[in-house]
Amino acid sequence: MYESALMCKTQFQNVISKINEDNIKISSLIGNNGIINEKEYASLQ
């Protein structure tokens, strides 16, 4: 559900708000080549 919201060009902050409302805890992000490490994700921000 959250991925589809991002793919439909929903504002990122709205997706983050919904994740927080639903009390979802994200333990890792998965990219095309597997799990994205913290340093790689930090460089994207």
N, C-alpha and C positions, 0 to 999 in steps of 0.2 A: 504494500500500500504506500509506504513512504517513498520507495524507489519510483513508483509510477507518478507520484506527485512531483518529484524532481524532474522526471523525464517530460512531464507536461508543462514545464516552465513555470511551475508554482514558485513564488518567491521563497528563497531559501529560509528566511526568518520564519515564515509561516509553517514550513515543514518542521523546523526546530521547535517551534511553539507546540505543535501537535505531538511531537515525540515527548516533550516535557509533560504535557497534559496527561499522556497515556502512561507516564512513569516507566518509559523504556530506557534500559541501560545498554549502551553500545559498547561492546567489548573489543571489537576490531572492525576494520573496513576491508572489504575484499575488492580488489581491482582485477583487471584482465589477467595479470600474472600472479594472482594469489593475494595473500593478506598484505595490506599496506602497513609498513612499520611507522611508528610515531614520528620519526625524523622526516620521513618522506612526506607524511601528511602535513607536518608543520611548515614545510617549505612551500606547500600549495596555498597557504593562507595569505 
